[in-house]
Amino acid sequence: MRGRFLTFEGPEGSGKSTQSKRLALRLKESGREVVTTREPGGTPTGELIRDILQNDLTQEPISAEAEMLLFAASRAQLVGRVILPALERGTWVISDRFADSSTAYQGYGRGLDIDRVLAVNALAIGDAVPDRTFLLDIDVDTGFERLRVRHEDGEQQFDRIEREDKGFHEKVRRGYLDLARQMPERFRVLNTLEPEDIVHDRIWEAVQELMP
């Protein structure tokens, strides 16, 4: 039986990485094989693209169109090398961000034509459509306060996209919420101002709906 594909989406500082790791651990404890990955990245090629997109590797301004296509290239490699092979052998796959990020960030945030972004996404992902997408929602101010706390020790700096202005991130959040309204059968929206344990329990309840 084909495995299940779960994705975590949300604005900056919403707790995607924390909740995706908790879910992976709980699924493993329940006896399921799990593969975890992230976007951009997840493959050697994808990690190099990640350095370009997030860490200013080239020190060159990146156009919105180039940004979208770089994300899609990383995604296509991840799907072909990691996600689809895992799903085909019956493994559960959890991804920290996926195609909806491009729709929210490059479509709603950058202002690229949404239909074009969706078309590029469709080419990149093929049959790798998530079974559930958990949208961890948080207001922009609170999300960035969490990021500031995370970066206090100076070991980690704000990446290129995190440095965009508040208006950009407000558009991204509205985009995510719009996508969730359009696809209620796939999306589950969670308010991450609630305690972490409560958010996790609600995610687990939604995951159980997918279990045989």
ROLOFI-827141 format. One record per atom (N, C-alpha, C, O): residue number from 1; residue in one letter; chain; x, y, z. Coordinates in steps of 0.2 Angstrom, whole numbers, plus 2048, in hexadecimal, padded with zeros to 3 digits. Example, Ala and Ser with C-alpha at 12.3 -4.5 7.8 and 13.67 -1.06 7.14 Angstrom:
2
   pos   code   unit     x     y     z
     1      A      A   842   7E4   827
     1      A      A   83E   7EA   827
     1      A      A   842   7F0   827
     1      A      A   847   7EF   82A
     2      S      A   840   7F5   823
     2      S      A   844   7FB   824
     2      S      A   840   800   827
     2      S      A   843   806   828
***
This chain:
212
   pos   code   unit     x     y     z
     1      M      A   804   7FA   800
     1      M      A   800   800   800
     1      M      A   804   806   800
     1      M      A   809   807   804
     2      R      A   802   80B   7FC
     2      R      A   806   811   7FC
     2      R      A   806   815   802
     2      R      A   802   815   806
     3      G      A   80C   818   804
     3      G      A   80D   81B   80A
     3      G      A   809   822   80A
     3      G      A   805   823   805
     4      R      A   809   825   810
     4      R      A   805   82C   810
     4      R      A   80A   831   810
     4      R      A   810   831   813
     5      F      A   808   837   80D
     5      F      A   80C   83D   80C
     5      F      A   809   843   810
     5      F      A   804   845   80F
     6      L      A   80D   845   815
     6      L      A   80B   84A   81A
     6      L      A   80F   850   819
     6      L      A   816   850   819
     7      T      A   80D   856   818
     7      T      A   811   85C   818
     7      T      A   80F   861   81D
     7      T      A   809   862   81F
     8      F      A   814   865   81F
     8      F      A   813   86B   824
     8      F      A   814   871   821
     8      F      A   81A   872   81E
     9      E      A   810   876   821
     9      E      A   810   87C   81E
     9      E      A   80F   882   824
     9      E      A   80C   880   829
    10      G      A   811   888   822
    10      G      A   80F   88D   827
    10      G      A   814   893   826
    10      G      A   819   893   823
    11      P      A   812   899   829
    11      P      A   816   89F   829
    11      P      A   81D   89D   82D
    11      P      A   81D   898   830
    12      E      A   821   8A2   82D
    12      E      A   828   8A1   830
    12      E      A   826   8A1   838
    12      E      A   822   8A5   83A
    13      G      A   82A   89D   83C
    13      G      A   829   89C   843
    13      G      A   823   899   845
    13      G      A   821   899   84B
    14      S      A   81F   895   841
    14      S      A   819   892   843
    14      S      A   81A   88B   846
    14      S      A   815   888   849
    15      G      A   820   888   846
    15      G      A   821   882   849
    15      G      A   821   87C   845
    15      G      A   820   876   848
    16      K      A   822   87D   83F
    16      K      A   821   877   83A
    16      K      A   826   872   83B
    16      K      A   825   86C   83C
    17      S      A   82D   874   83C
    17      S      A   832   86F   83E
    17      S      A   831   86B   844
    17      S      A   832   865   844
    18      T      A   82F   86F   849
    18      T      A   82D   86B   850
    18      T      A   828   866   84F
    18      T      A   829   860   851
    19      Q      A   822   868   84C
    19      Q      A   81D   864   84C
    19      Q      A   81E   85E   847
    19      Q      A   81B   858   848
    20      S      A   821   85F   841
    20      S      A   823   85A   83D
    20      S      A   827   854   840
    20      S      A   826   84E   83F
    21      K      A   82C   857   844
    21      K      A   830   852   847
    21      K      A   82D   84E   84C
    21      K      A   82E   848   84D
    22      R      A   828   851   850
    22      R      A   824   84E   855
    22      R      A   820   848   852
    22      R      A   81F   843   854
    23      L      A   81D   84A   84C
    23      L      A   818   845   849
    23      L      A   81C   83F   846
    23      L      A   81A   83A   847
    24      A      A   822   841   843
    24      A      A   826   83B   841
    24      A      A   828   836   846
    24      A      A   828   830   845
    25      L      A   82A   839   84C
    25      L      A   82B   835   852
    25      L      A   825   831   854
    25      L      A   826   82B   855
    26      R      A   820   834   854
    26      R      A   81A   830   856
    26      R      A   818   82A   851
    26      R      A   816   825   853
    27      L      A   818   82C   84B
    27      L      A   817   827   846
    27      L      A   81C   821   847
    27      L      A   81A   81B   846
    28      K      A   822   822   848
    28      K      A   827   81D   848
    28      K      A   825   819   84F
    28      K      A   826   813   84F
    29      E      A   823   81C   854
    29      E      A   822   819   85A
    29      E      A   81C   814   859
    29      E      A   81B   80F   85C
    30      S      A   817   816   854
    30      S      A   811   812   853
    30      S      A   813   80C   84E
    30      S      A   80F   808   84C
    31      G      A   819   80C   84C
    31      G      A   81B   806   848
    31      G      A   81C   807   840
    31      G      A   81D   803   83C
    32      R      A   81B   80E   83E
    32      R      A   81B   80F   837
    32      R      A   822   812   835
    32      R      A   826   815   839
    33      E      A   824   810   82F
    33      E      A   82A   813   82C
    33      E      A   829   81A   82A
    33      E      A   824   81B   826
    34      V      A   82D   81E   82B
    34      V      A   82D   825   82A
    34      V      A   833   828   827
    34      V      A   838   827   829
    35      V      A   832   82C   822
    35      V      A   837   830   81F
    35      V      A   836   838   820
    35      V      A   830   83A   81E
    36      T      A   83A   83B   822
    36      T      A   839   843   823
    36      T      A   83E   846   81E
    36      T      A   843   844   81D
    37      T      A   83B   84C   81C
    37      T      A   83F   850   818
    37      T      A   83D   857   818
    37      T      A   839   859   81C
    38      R      A   840   85C   814
    38      R      A   83F   863   815
    38      R      A   840   866   80E
    38      R      A   843   863   809
    39      E      A   83C   86C   80D
    39      E      A   83D   870   807
    39      E      A   83F   877   809
    39      E      A   83D   87A   80E
    40      P      A   843   87A   805
    40      P      A   847   877   800
    40      P      A   84D   872   803
    40      P      A   84F   874   808
    41      G      A   84F   86D   7FF
    41      G      A   854   869   802
    41      G      A   851   862   801
    41      G      A   84D   860   7FD
    42      G      A   854   85D   806
    42      G      A   852   856   806
    42      G      A   856   852   802
    42      G      A   856   84C   802
    43      T      A   85A   855   7FD
    43      T      A   85F   851   7F9
    43      T      A   865   855   7F8
    43      T      A   865   85B   7FA
    44      P      A   86B   852   7F6
    44      P      A   871   856   7F5
    44      P      A   86F   85C   7F0
    44      P      A   872   862   7F2
    45      T      A   86C   85B   7EB
    45      T      A   86A   860   7E6
    45      T      A   866   865   7EA
    45      T      A   867   86B   7E9
    46      G      A   861   863   7ED
    46      G      A   85C   868   7F0
    46      G      A   860   86C   7F6
    46      G      A   85E   872   7F7
    47      E      A   864   869   7F9
    47      E      A   868   86D   7FF
    47      E      A   86C   872   7FC
    47      E      A   86D   878   7FF
    48      L      A   86F   871   7F6
    48      L      A   873   876   7F2
    48      L      A   86E   87C   7F0
    48      L      A   870   882   7F1
    49      I      A   868   87A   7EE
    49      I      A   863   87F   7EC
    49      I      A   861   883   7F2
    49      I      A   860   889   7F2
    50      R      A   861   880   7F8
    50      R      A   85F   883   7FE
    50      R      A   864   888   800
    50      R      A   862   88E   802
    51      D      A   86A   887   7FF
    51      D      A   86F   88C   800
    51      D      A   86E   892   7FC
    51      D      A   86F   898   7FE
    52      I      A   86C   891   7F6
    52      I      A   86B   897   7F1
    52      I      A   865   89B   7F3
    52      I      A   865   8A1   7F4
    53      L      A   860   897   7F5
    53      L      A   859   89B   7F7
    53      L      A   859   89E   7FD
    53      L      A   856   8A3   7FE
    54      Q      A   85C   89B   802
    54      Q      A   85B   89D   809
    54      Q      A   861   8A0   80C
    54      Q      A   861   8A5   810
    55      N      A   867   89E   80A
    55      N      A   86D   8A1   80D
    55      N      A   872   8A5   808
    55      N      A   877   8A6   80A
    56      D      A   86E   8A8   803
    56      D      A   872   8AD   7FF
    56      D      A   878   8AA   7FC
    56      D      A   87D   8AE   7FC
    57      L      A   879   8A4   7FA
    57      L      A   87F   8A1   7F8
    57      L      A   882   8A5   7F2
    57      L      A   888   8A5   7F2
    58      T      A   87E   8A8   7EE
    58      T      A   881   8AB   7E8
    58      T      A   882   8B3   7E9
    58      T      A   885   8B6   7E5
    59      Q      A   87F   8B5   7EF
    59      Q      A   87F   8BC   7F0
    59      Q      A   87C   8C0   7EA
    59      Q      A   87F   8C6   7E9
    60      E      A   877   8BE   7E7
    60      E      A   874   8C1   7E1
    60      E      A   86D   8C1   7E2
    60      E      A   86A   8BC   7E4
    61      P      A   86A   8C7   7E1
    61      P      A   862   8C7   7E1
    61      P      A   85F   8C2   7DD
    61      P      A   861   8C1   7D7
    62      I      A   85A   8BF   7DF
    62      I      A   857   8B9   7DC
    62      I      A   850   8BC   7DA
    62      I      A   84C   8BE   7DE
    63      S      A   84E   8BB   7D3
    63      S      A   847   8BD   7D1
    63      S      A   842   8B9   7D4
    63      S      A   844   8B3   7D5
    64      A      A   83C   8BB   7D4
    64      A      A   836   8B7   7D6
    64      A      A   836   8B0   7D2
    64      A      A   834   8AB   7D5
    65      E      A   836   8B1   7CC
    65      E      A   836   8AC   7C7
    65      E      A   83B   8A6   7C8
    65      E      A   83A   8A0   7C8
    66      A      A   842   8A9   7C9
    66      A      A   847   8A4   7CA
    66      A      A   846   8A1   7D1
    66      A      A   848   89B   7D1
    67      E      A   844   8A4   7D6
    67      E      A   843   8A2   7DC
    67      E      A   83E   89C   7DC
    67      E      A   83F   897   7DF
    68      M      A   838   89D   7D9
    68      M      A   833   898   7D8
    68      M      A   836   892   7D4
    68      M      A   835   88C   7D7
    69      L      A   83A   893   7CF
    69      L      A   83C   88D   7CB
    69      L      A   842   889   7CF
    69      L      A   842   883   7CF
    70      L      A   846   88D   7D3
    70      L      A   84B   889   7D7
    70      L      A   847   885   7DD
    70      L      A   849   87F   7DE
    71      F      A   842   888   7E0
    71      F      A   83E   884   7E5
    71      F      A   83B   87D   7E1
    71      F      A   83B   878   7E4
    72      A      A   839   87E   7DB
    72      A      A   836   879   7D7
    72      A      A   83B   874   7D5
    72      A      A   839   86E   7D6
    73      A      A   841   876   7D4
    73      A      A   846   871   7D2
    73      A      A   848   86D   7D8
    73      A      A   849   867   7D7
    74      S      A   849   870   7DE
    74      S      A   84A   86C   7E4
    74      S      A   845   867   7E5
    74      S      A   846   862   7E7
    75      R      A   83F   86A   7E4
    75      R      A   839   865   7E6
    75      R      A   838   85F   7E1
    75      R      A   837   85A   7E3
    76      A      A   83A   860   7DB
    76      A      A   839   85B   7D6
    76      A      A   83F   856   7D8
    76      A      A   83D   850   7D7
    77      Q      A   845   858   7DA
    77      Q      A   84A   853   7DB
    77      Q      A   848   84F   7E2
    77      Q      A   849   849   7E2
    78      L      A   845   853   7E6
    78      L      A   843   850   7ED
    78      L      A   83D   84A   7EB
    78      L      A   83D   845   7EE
    79      V      A   838   84C   7E7
    79      V      A   833   848   7E6
    79      V      A   836   841   7E2
    79      V      A   834   83C   7E4
    80      G      A   83A   842   7DD
    80      G      A   83C   83C   7D9
    80      G      A   841   838   7DD
    80      G      A   841   832   7DC
    81      R      A   845   83B   7E2
    81      R      A   84A   837   7E5
    81      R      A   848   835   7EC
    81      R      A   84B   82F   7EE
    82      V      A   844   838   7EF
    82      V      A   842   836   7F6
    82      V      A   83A   835   7F7
    82      V      A   839   82F   7F9
    83      I      A   836   839   7F5
    83      I      A   82F   839   7F7
    83      I      A   82C   833   7F4
    83      I      A   829   82F   7F7
    84      L      A   82C   833   7ED
    84      L      A   828   82E   7EA
    84      L      A   82B   827   7EB
    84      L      A   827   822   7EC
    85      P      A   831   826   7EB
    85      P      A   834   81F   7ED
    85      P      A   831   81D   7F4
    85      P      A   830   817   7F4
    86      A      A   831   821   7F8
    86      A      A   82F   820   7FF
    86      A      A   828   81E   7FF
    86      A      A   826   819   802
    87      L      A   824   822   7FC
    87      L      A   81C   821   7FC
    87      L      A   81B   81A   7F8
    87      L      A   817   816   7FB
    88      E      A   81F   818   7F3
    88      E      A   81D   812   7EF
    88      E      A   81F   80C   7F3
    88      E      A   81C   807   7F2
    89      R      A   824   80D   7F8
    89      R      A   825   807   7FC
    89      R      A   821   807   803
    89      R      A   823   803   807
    90      G      A   81C   80B   803
    90      G      A   818   80B   809
    90      G      A   81A   80F   80F
    90      G      A   817   80F   814
    91      T      A   81F   813   80E
    91      T      A   821   818   814
    91      T      A   81D   81E   814
    91      T      A   81B   821   80F
    92      W      A   81D   820   81A
    92      W      A   81A   827   81C
    92      W      A   81F   82C   81B
    92      W      A   825   82B   81D
    93      V      A   81D   832   817
    93      V      A   822   837   816
    93      V      A   81F   83D   819
    93      V      A   819   83F   818
    94      I      A   824   841   81D
    94      I      A   822   847   820
    94      I      A   827   84D   81D
    94      I      A   82D   84C   81D
    95      S      A   824   852   81A
    95      S      A   828   857   817
    95      S      A   827   85E   81B
    95      S      A   821   860   81B
    96      D      A   82C   861   81D
    96      D      A   82C   868   820
    96      D      A   82C   86D   81A
    96      D      A   831   86E   818
    97      R      A   826   86F   818
    97      R      A   825   873   812
    97      R      A   824   86E   80C
    97      R      A   828   869   80B
    98      F      A   820   870   807
    98      F      A   820   86D   800
    98      F      A   81D   872   7FB
    98      F      A   81E   878   7FC
    99      A      A   819   870   7F6
    99      A      A   817   874   7F1
    99      A      A   813   87A   7F3
    99      A      A   813   87F   7F0
   100      D      A   80F   879   7F8
   100      D      A   80B   87F   7FA
   100      D      A   80F   885   7FC
   100      D      A   80D   88B   7FC
   101      S      A   815   884   7FE
   101      S      A   81A   889   800
   101      S      A   81B   88E   7FA
   101      S      A   81B   894   7FB
   102      S      A   81C   88B   7F4
   102      S      A   81D   88F   7EE
   102      S      A   817   893   7ED
   102      S      A   817   899   7EB
   103      T      A   811   890   7ED
   103      T      A   80B   894   7EC
   103      T      A   80A   89A   7F1
   103      T      A   808   89F   7EF
   104      A      A   80C   898   7F7
   104      A      A   80B   89E   7FC
   104      A      A   810   8A3   7FB
   104      A      A   80F   8A9   7FC
   105      Y      A   817   8A1   7FB
   105      Y      A   81C   8A6   7FB
   105      Y      A   81D   8A9   7F4
   105      Y      A   81E   8AF   7F4
   106      Q      A   81E   8A5   7EF
   106      Q      A   81F   8A8   7E8
   106      Q      A   819   8AB   7E5
   106      Q      A   819   8B0   7E1
   107      G      A   813   8A7   7E6
   107      G      A   80D   8A9   7E3
   107      G      A   80A   8AF   7E7
   107      G      A   80A   8B5   7E4
   108      Y      A   807   8AE   7ED
   108      Y      A   804   8B3   7F1
   108      Y      A   809   8B8   7F3
   108      Y      A   808   8BE   7F3
   109      G      A   80F   8B6   7F6
   109      G      A   814   8BB   7F8
   109      G      A   818   8BF   7F3
   109      G      A   818   8C5   7F4
   110      R      A   81A   8BC   7EE
   110      R      A   81E   8BF   7E9
   110      R      A   819   8C2   7E3
   110      R      A   81B   8C7   7E0
   111      G      A   813   8C0   7E3
   111      G      A   80F   8C3   7DE
   111      G      A   80F   8BF   7D7
   111      G      A   80C   8C2   7D2
   112      L      A   812   8B9   7D7
   112      L      A   812   8B6   7D1
   112      L      A   80B   8B3   7CF
   112      L      A   807   8B2   7D4
   113      D      A   80A   8B2   7C9
   113      D      A   803   8AF   7C7
   113      D      A   802   8A8   7CA
   113      D      A   806   8A4   7C9
   114      I      A   7FD   8A8   7CE
   114      I      A   7FC   8A2   7D2
   114      I      A   7FB   89B   7CD
   114      I      A   7FE   896   7CF
   115      D      A   7F8   89C   7C8
   115      D      A   7F7   896   7C3
   115      D      A   7FD   894   7C0
   115      D      A   7FE   88E   7C0
   116      R      A   802   899   7BF
   116      R      A   809   897   7BD
   116      R      A   80D   893   7C2
   116      R      A   810   88E   7C1
   117      V      A   80C   895   7C8
   117      V      A   80F   892   7CE
   117      V      A   80D   88B   7CF
   117      V      A   810   886   7D0
   118      L      A   806   88A   7CE
   118      L      A   803   884   7CF
   118      L      A   805   87F   7CA
   118      L      A   806   879   7CB
   119      A      A   806   882   7C3
   119      A      A   808   87E   7BE
   119      A      A   80F   87B   7BF
   119      A      A   811   875   7BD
   120      V      A   813   880   7C1
   120      V      A   81A   87E   7C3
   120      V      A   81A   878   7C8
   120      V      A   81E   873   7C8
   121      N      A   816   879   7CD
   121      N      A   816   875   7D3
   121      N      A   814   86E   7D0
   121      N      A   817   869   7D2
   122      A      A   80F   86E   7CC
   122      A      A   80C   867   7C9
   122      A      A   811   864   7C6
   122      A      A   812   85E   7C6
   123      L      A   815   867   7C2
   123      L      A   81B   864   7BE
   123      L      A   820   861   7C3
   123      L      A   822   85C   7C2
   124      A      A   821   865   7C8
   124      A      A   827   863   7CD
   124      A      A   825   85D   7D1
   124      A      A   829   858   7D3
   125      I      A   81E   85C   7D3
   125      I      A   81C   857   7D8
   125      I      A   819   851   7D5
   125      I      A   819   84C   7D8
   126      G      A   816   851   7CF
   126      G      A   813   84C   7CC
   126      G      A   80E   849   7D0
   126      G      A   809   84C   7D2
   127      D      A   80F   842   7D2
   127      D      A   80A   83F   7D6
   127      D      A   80B   840   7DE
   127      D      A   807   83D   7E2
   128      A      A   810   844   7E0
   128      A      A   811   844   7E7
   128      A      A   80D   84A   7EA
   128      A      A   80F   84F   7EC
   129      V      A   806   848   7EA
   129      V      A   801   84D   7ED
   129      V      A   800   84B   7F4
   129      V      A   7FF   845   7F6
   130      P      A   801   850   7F9
   130      P      A   800   84E   800
   130      P      A   7F9   84C   802
   130      P      A   7F4   84E   7FF
   131      D      A   7F9   847   806
   131      D      A   7F3   844   809
   131      D      A   7F0   849   80E
   131      D      A   7EA   84A   80F
   132      R      A   7F4   84C   812
   132      R      A   7F2   851   817
   132      R      A   7F8   857   817
   132      R      A   7FE   855   817
   133      T      A   7F5   85D   817
   133      T      A   7FA   862   818
   133      T      A   7F8   866   81F
   133      T      A   7F2   868   81F
   134      F      A   7FC   866   823
   134      F      A   7FB   86A   82A
   134      F      A   7FE   871   829
   134      F      A   804   872   829
   135      L      A   7F9   876   829
   135      L      A   7FB   87D   829
   135      L      A   7FB   87F   830
   135      L      A   7F6   880   833
   136      L      A   801   881   832
   136      L      A   802   883   839
   136      L      A   802   88B   839
   136      L      A   807   88E   836
   137      D      A   7FC   88E   83B
   137      D      A   7FB   895   83A
   137      D      A   7FD   899   840
   137      D      A   7FC   897   846
   138      I      A   800   89F   83F
   138      I      A   802   8A3   844
   138      I      A   803   8AA   841
   138      I      A   804   8AB   83B
   139      D      A   801   8AF   845
   139      D      A   802   8B6   842
   139      D      A   809   8B8   841
   139      D      A   80D   8B5   845
   140      V      A   80A   8BC   83D
   140      V      A   811   8BE   83B
   140      V      A   815   8C1   840
   140      V      A   81B   8BF   841
   141      D      A   813   8C5   844
   141      D      A   816   8C8   84A
   141      D      A   819   8C3   84F
   141      D      A   81F   8C3   851
   142      T      A   814   8BE   851
   142      T      A   816   8B9   856
   142      T      A   81B   8B4   853
   142      T      A   820   8B2   856
   143      G      A   81A   8B2   84C
   143      G      A   81F   8AE   849
   143      G      A   826   8B1   849
   143      G      A   82B   8AD   84A
   144      F      A   826   8B7   847
   144      F      A   82D   8BA   847
   144      F      A   830   8BB   84E
   144      F      A   836   8BC   84F
   145      E      A   82C   8BC   853
   145      E      A   82E   8BC   85A
   145      E      A   832   8B6   85C
   145      E      A   837   8B5   85F
   146      R      A   82E   8B0   85A
   146      R      A   831   8AA   85B
   146      R      A   838   8A9   857
   146      R      A   83D   8A6   85A
   147      L      A   838   8AB   851
   147      L      A   83F   8AB   84D
   147      L      A   844   8AF   851
   147      L      A   84A   8AD   851
   148      R      A   842   8B5   853
   148      R      A   847   8B9   857
   148      R      A   84A   8B5   85D
   148      R      A   850   8B5   85E
   149      V      A   846   8B2   861
   149      V      A   848   8AE   866
   149      V      A   84D   8A8   864
   149      V      A   852   8A7   867
   150      R      A   84B   8A5   85F
   150      R      A   84F   8A0   85C
   150      R      A   856   8A2   85A
   150      R      A   85B   89E   85A
   151      H      A   856   8A8   857
   151      H      A   85D   8AB   855
   151      H      A   861   8AF   85A
   151      H      A   866   8B2   858
   152      E      A   85E   8AF   860
   152      E      A   862   8B3   865
   152      E      A   869   8B1   866
   152      E      A   86D   8B6   867
   153      D      A   86B   8AB   866
   153      D      A   872   8A9   867
   153      D      A   876   8AB   862
   153      D      A   87C   8AA   862
   154      G      A   874   8AD   85C
   154      G      A   878   8B0   856
   154      G      A   87A   8AA   852
   154      G      A   87E   8AB   84D
   155      E      A   879   8A4   854
   155      E      A   87C   89E   850
   155      E      A   878   89D   849
   155      E      A   87B   89B   844
   156      Q      A   872   8A0   849
   156      Q      A   86E   89F   843
   156      Q      A   86B   8A6   841
   156      Q      A   868   8A9   845
   157      Q      A   86C   8A8   83B
   157      Q      A   86A   8AE   839
   157      Q      A   863   8AE   835
   157      Q      A   861   8A8   832
   158      F      A   85F   8B3   834
   158      F      A   859   8B3   830
   158      F      A   85B   8B2   829
   158      F      A   860   8B5   826
   159      D      A   858   8AD   826
   159      D      A   859   8AC   81F
   159      D      A   856   8B1   81A
   159      D      A   853   8B6   81C
   160      R      A   858   8B0   813
   160      R      A   856   8B5   80E
   160      R      A   84E   8B6   80E
   160      R      A   84C   8BC   80E
   161      I      A   84A   8B1   80F
   161      I      A   843   8B2   80F
   161      I      A   840   8B5   815
   161      I      A   83C   8B9   815
   162      E      A   843   8B3   81B
   162      E      A   841   8B5   821
   162      E      A   842   8BD   822
   162      E      A   83F   8C0   826
   163      R      A   847   8BF   81E
   163      R      A   849   8C7   81E
   163      R      A   844   8CB   81A
   163      R      A   845   8D1   81A
   164      E      A   83F   8C8   817
   164      E      A   83A   8CC   813
   164      E      A   836   8D0   818
   164      E      A   835   8CE   81E
   165      D      A   833   8D5   816
   165      D      A   82F   8D9   81A
   165      D      A   829   8D6   81C
   165      D      A   826   8D1   81A
   166      K      A   826   8D9   821
   166      K      A   81F   8D7   825
   166      K      A   81A   8D6   81F
   166      K      A   816   8D1   820
   167      G      A   819   8DB   81B
   167      G      A   814   8DA   816
   167      G      A   814   8D4   812
   167      G      A   80F   8D1   810
   168      F      A   81A   8D2   810
   168      F      A   81B   8CC   80C
   168      F      A   819   8C6   810
   168      F      A   815   8C2   80D
   169      H      A   81B   8C6   816
   169      H      A   819   8C0   81A
   169      H      A   811   8C0   81C
   169      H      A   80E   8BA   81D
   170      E      A   80E   8C6   81C
   170      E      A   807   8C6   81D
   170      E      A   804   8C3   817
   170      E      A   7FF   8BF   817
   171      K      A   806   8C4   811
   171      K      A   803   8C2   80B
   171      K      A   804   8BA   80B
   171      K      A   800   8B6   809
   172      V      A   80A   8B8   80D
   172      V      A   80B   8B0   80D
   172      V      A   806   8AD   812
   172      V      A   803   8A8   810
   173      R      A   805   8B0   818
   173      R      A   800   8AD   81C
   173      R      A   7F9   8AD   819
   173      R      A   7F6   8A8   81A
   174      R      A   7F7   8B2   816
   174      R      A   7F0   8B2   813
   174      R      A   7F0   8AD   80D
   174      R      A   7EB   8AA   80D
   175      G      A   7F5   8AC   80A
   175      G      A   7F5   8A7   805
   175      G      A   7F4   8A0   807
   175      G      A   7F0   89D   804
   176      Y      A   7F8   89F   80D
   176      Y      A   7F7   898   810
   176      Y      A   7F0   897   812
   176      Y      A   7ED   892   810
   177      L      A   7ED   89C   815
   177      L      A   7E6   89B   817
   177      L      A   7E1   89B   812
   177      L      A   7DC   897   812
   178      D      A   7E3   89E   80C
   178      D      A   7DE   89E   806
   178      D      A   7DF   897   803
   178      D      A   7DA   894   801
   179      L      A   7E5   894   803
   179      L      A   7E6   88D   800
   179      L      A   7E2   888   805
   179      L      A   7DF   883   802
   180      A      A   7E2   889   80B
   180      A      A   7DE   884   810
   180      A      A   7D7   885   80F
   180      A      A   7D3   880   80F
   181      R      A   7D4   88B   80D
   181      R      A   7CD   88B   80C
   181      R      A   7CB   888   805
   181      R      A   7C6   885   805
   182      Q      A   7D0   888   800
   182      Q      A   7CE   885   7FA
   182      Q      A   7CF   87E   7FA
   182      Q      A   7CC   87A   7F6
   183      M      A   7D3   87B   7FF
   183      M      A   7D4   874   7FF
   183      M      A   7D3   871   806
   183      M      A   7D8   86E   809
   184      P      A   7CD   872   808
   184      P      A   7CC   86F   80F
   184      P      A   7CC   868   810
   184      P      A   7CE   865   816
   185      E      A   7CC   864   80B
   185      E      A   7CD   85D   80C
   185      E      A   7D4   85B   80D
   185      E      A   7D5   855   810
   186      R      A   7D9   85F   80B
   186      R      A   7E0   85D   80C
   186      R      A   7E3   861   812
   186      R      A   7E7   85E   816
   187      F      A   7E1   867   813
   187      F      A   7E4   86B   818
   187      F      A   7E1   86A   81F
   187      F      A   7DB   869   81F
   188      R      A   7E5   86B   824
   188      R      A   7E2   86B   82B
   188      R      A   7E6   871   82E
   188      R      A   7EC   871   82E
   189      V      A   7E2   876   830
   189      V      A   7E5   87D   832
   189      V      A   7E5   87C   83A
   189      V      A   7E0   87B   83D
   190      L      A   7EB   87E   83D
   190      L      A   7EC   87D   844
   190      L      A   7EF   884   846
   190      L      A   7F3   887   843
   191      N      A   7EC   886   84C
   191      N      A   7EE   88D   84F
   191      N      A   7F4   88B   854
   191      N      A   7F3   888   859
   192      T      A   7FA   88D   852
   192      T      A   800   88B   856
   192      T      A   802   890   85B
   192      T      A   807   890   85E
   193      L      A   7FD   895   85D
   193      L      A   7FD   898   863
   193      L      A   7FB   894   869
   193      L      A   7FC   895   86F
   194      E      A   7F8   88E   867
   194      E      A   7F6   889   86C
   194      E      A   7FC   885   86F
   194      E      A   801   885   86B
   195      P      A   7FC   882   874
   195      P      A   801   87E   877
   195      P      A   804   879   872
   195      P      A   800   876   86E
   196      E      A   80A   878   872
   196      E      A   80D   873   86D
   196      E      A   80A   86C   86D
   196      E      A   809   869   868
   197      D      A   809   86A   873
   197      D      A   806   863   874
   197      D      A   7FF   863   871
   197      D      A   7FD   85E   86E
   198      I      A   7FB   868   872
   198      I      A   7F4   868   86F
   198      I      A   7F4   868   868
   198      I      A   7F1   864   865
   199      V      A   7F9   86C   865
   199      V      A   7F9   86C   85E
   199      V      A   7FC   865   85B
   199      V      A   7F9   862   856
   200      H      A   800   862   85F
   200      H      A   803   85B   85D
   200      H      A   7FD   856   85D
   200      H      A   7FC   852   858
   201      D      A   7F9   856   862
   201      D      A   7F3   852   863
   201      D      A   7EE   852   85D
   201      D      A   7EB   84D   85B
   202      R      A   7ED   859   85B
   202      R      A   7E8   85A   856
   202      R      A   7EB   857   84F
   202      R      A   7E7   855   84B
   203      I      A   7F2   858   84E
   203      I      A   7F5   855   848
   203      I      A   7F4   84E   848
   203      I      A   7F2   84B   843
   204      W      A   7F5   84B   84E
   204      W      A   7F5   843   84E
   204      W      A   7EE   841   84D
   204      W      A   7ED   83C   84A
   205      E      A   7E9   844   84F
   205      E      A   7E2   842   84E
   205      E      A   7E1   842   847
   205      E      A   7DD   83E   844
   206      A      A   7E3   847   843
   206      A      A   7E2   848   83C
   206      A      A   7E6   842   838
   206      A      A   7E4   840   833
   207      V      A   7EC   841   83B
   207      V      A   7F0   83B   837
   207      V      A   7EC   835   838
   207      V      A   7ED   831   834
   208      Q      A   7E9   833   83E
   208      Q      A   7E6   82D   83F
   208      Q      A   7E0   82C   83A
   208      Q      A   7DE   826   838
   209      E      A   7DD   831   837
   209      E      A   7D8   830   832
   209      E      A   7DB   82D   82C
   209      E      A   7D7   82A   828
   210      L      A   7E2   82D   82B
   210      L      A   7E5   82A   825
   210      L      A   7E7   823   826
   210      L      A   7EA   820   821
   211      M      A   7E7   821   82C
   211      M      A   7EA   81A   82E
   211      M      A   7E5   815   82C
   211      M      A   7DF   816   82C
   212      P      A   7E7   80F   829
   212      P      A   7E3   80A   827
   212      P      A   7DE   807   82D
   212      P      A   7DA   803   82D
***
